[in-house]
């Protein structure tokens, strides 16, 4: 049996791709290497929509998707993408984010006229960037892709905010290391798949769920009371308006728990209380 599992893992690494948002050298790529293997085969996608398409088309088997940052908060559109496309969260991975300012070798910060990067990366470094009011901030699709473009087109006067790995991969010089405002900056990524993966109940300690409630006083409070009574730890709750139904909202919630039995009880009650209830994923809790 163990030999069979071993060969299945080898087969997976040789024949399946993992979709990432961004290119090699991005933080998504780093997560894929840490979660799977340094030699993981990735499908580089420049948007989260393209990442989802890669999964749905069968081009990739699984995907790595950023879902929330300890500074900037949750990435709500990604929850909506998972829900809309009936994808399943099968795992999670936390990554400490170290942002660095980089440019072509031989330049100094005084030479930089523009800084290009993903809007989330720019937001995470605003205290540093405010020291240079004359530098124009330009939002881009991906941190590593910006670094690669600077090298490929030999763009002088333009810097990127990206990882140390991107600087090394695209031969750029780090002008200022660790420029993120909060040094303990961490992003949570989820591992998603078209089909749900079986995780033994005794290993499940976290769940992502969605529910919709009747628009009346106390309905949300009643749900929260059930979660508390069933020993759920509510780690995040976010509402999204239902476009087709004015003044009604969908709630996306993450919970952790010590015993699956407690979660199962809460789930059975919420299925009765909510107008609509859906499990986006049940998986291991790996929060540091």
Rosetta blueprint (number, residue, H / E / L):
1 X L
2 X H
3 X H
4 X H
5 X H
6 X H
7 X H
8 X H
9 X H
10 X H
11 X H
12 X H
13 X H
14 X H
15 X H
16 X L
17 X L
18 X E
19 X E
20 X E
21 X E
22 X E
23 X L
24 X L
25 X L
26 X L
27 X H
28 X H
29 X H
30 X H
31 X H
32 X H
33 X H
34 X H
35 X H
36 X L
37 X L
38 X L
39 X L
40 X L
41 X L
42 X E
43 X E
44 X E
45 X E
46 X L
47 X L
48 X H
49 X H
50 X H
51 X H
52 X H
53 X H
54 X H
55 X H
56 X H
57 X H
58 X L
59 X L
60 X L
61 X L
62 X E
63 X E
64 X E
65 X E
66 X E
67 X E
68 X E
69 X E
70 X L
71 X L
72 X L
73 X E
74 X E
75 X L
76 X H
77 X H
78 X H
79 X H
80 X H
81 X H
82 X H
83 X H
84 X H
85 X L
86 X L
87 X L
88 X E
89 X E
90 X E
91 X E
92 X E
93 X E
94 X E
95 X E
96 X E
97 X L
98 X L
99 X L
100 X E
101 X E
102 X E
103 X E
104 X L
105 X L
106 X L
107 X L
108 X L
109 X H
110 X H
111 X H
112 X L
113 X L
114 X E
115 X E
116 X E
117 X E
118 X E
119 X H
120 X H
121 X H
122 X H
123 X H
124 X H
125 X L
126 X H
127 X H
128 X H
129 X H
130 X L
131 X L
132 X L
133 X L
134 X L
135 X L
136 X E
137 X E
138 X E
139 X E
140 X E
141 X L
142 X L
143 X H
144 X H
145 X H
146 X H
147 X H
148 X H
149 X H
150 X H
151 X H
152 X H
153 X L
154 X L
155 X L
156 X L
157 X L
158 X E
159 X E
160 X E
161 X E
162 X E
163 X L
164 X H
165 X H
166 X H
167 X H
168 X H
169 X H
170 X L
171 X L
172 X L
173 X E
174 X E
175 X E
176 X E
177 X L
178 X L
179 X L
180 X L
181 X L
182 X L
183 X L
184 X L
185 X L
186 X E
187 X E
188 X E
189 X E
190 X E
191 X E
192 X E
193 X E
194 X L
195 X L
196 X L
197 X L
198 X L
199 X L
200 X L
201 X H
202 X H
203 X H
204 X L
205 X L
206 X E
207 X E
208 X E
209 X E
210 X E
211 X E
212 X E
213 X L
214 X L
215 X L
216 X L
217 X L
218 X L
219 X H
220 X H
221 X H
222 X H
223 X H
224 X H
225 X H
226 X H
227 X H
228 X H
229 X H
230 X L
231 X L
232 X L
233 X E
234 X E
235 X E
236 X E
237 X E
238 X E
239 X E
240 X E
241 X E
242 X L
243 X L
244 X L
245 X L
246 X L
247 X L
248 X L
249 X E
250 X E
251 X E
252 X E
253 X E
254 X E
255 X E
256 X E
257 X L
258 X L
259 X L
260 X H
261 X H
262 X H
263 X H
264 X H
265 X H
266 X H
267 X H
268 X H
269 X H
270 X H
271 X H
272 X H
273 X H
274 X L
275 X L
276 X E
277 X E
278 X E
279 X E
280 X E
281 X E
282 X E
283 X E
284 X L
285 X L
286 X L
287 X L
288 X L
